[in-house]
Amino acid sequence: SRMPGNIEEVLANLYIGAYDPSAFDSGTYVEEEANGVKAYLTSAGSYDADSVFEVTDQYGRIQRLKNAKESVRIQGAPEFSFRNAPSFMSILNTEADVRDAEYETQAALDHYLHHDNTAPFIAIRLIQRFTTSNPNPRYVKAVATAFRTGKYGQFGTGTYGDLAATIAAVLLDPEARSVTLDADPFRGSLREPILKVMAVLRSMEIEKSDAYPVLRLEGMSDKIGQMAHSFPTVFSFFLPEYQPDGRPGDASLVGPETM
């Protein structure tokens, strides 16, 4: 019934996408703009379910949203309701379309990529793999910010999700390079079992022989629980939240490589 006070108000309350008003005939919509929000109205000053609001979100994406909400109410218990999830695809098989399936899939992936939890989730996982199993919140925030902004110092293009900036933040952050923190026995991460075996073989300067021209590591999955390229699941060998027994676990620290 009114022009929203800011962009955040639009994004927090409207969820249903709208067609680009410029695709309609001239005169279909009247454009008004205030508070960083463009409103396309069917008649000047009139805000109704046919109105469309256009804003640019924090990631630079243009969002066009209908001035409407759709709710599903439970029969016999109208006090219970939930938002009707919009769908690009028809429920009728005769109207199913590959194009619509592609649009819906792309929209879902785009939503996951720009979700507020995505950047810190990726930051923690990359830090655990490259530097330390137990990063502090400041370190995670720095890497997540690099992922969102696409910049870390001179690295990155300024595009959301830029991995050059993200990895630079992981490897060049003060926590990753601090000599002082190296003295902390709980910093860093443990070496994976297969890497321990390879380190022992290198230290012993193992060499191939004519009888055994190819070194084979047989049954390593059963012996040490790990073998190169033999992940037990799509989540690799380790659970990022695994807490080992002993003092690290007692201190609520995680050690994925100790599984």
Secondary structure, DSSP 8 states (H G I E B T S, - for coil): ----SSHHHHHHH---B---GGGS-TTS-EEEEETTEEEEESSTT---TT-EEEEE-TTS-EEEEES---EEEETTEEEEEEE----SS-SSGGG--HHHHHHHHHHHHHHHHTSTTHHHHHHHHHHHHHT-SS--HHHHHHHHHHHHHS-BTTBS-S-TT-HHHHHHHHHHSHHHH-TTGGG-TTSS----HHHHHHHHHHHTT----SS-SS---TTHHHHTS--TT--SSTT-S--TT---SSHHHHTT---GGG-
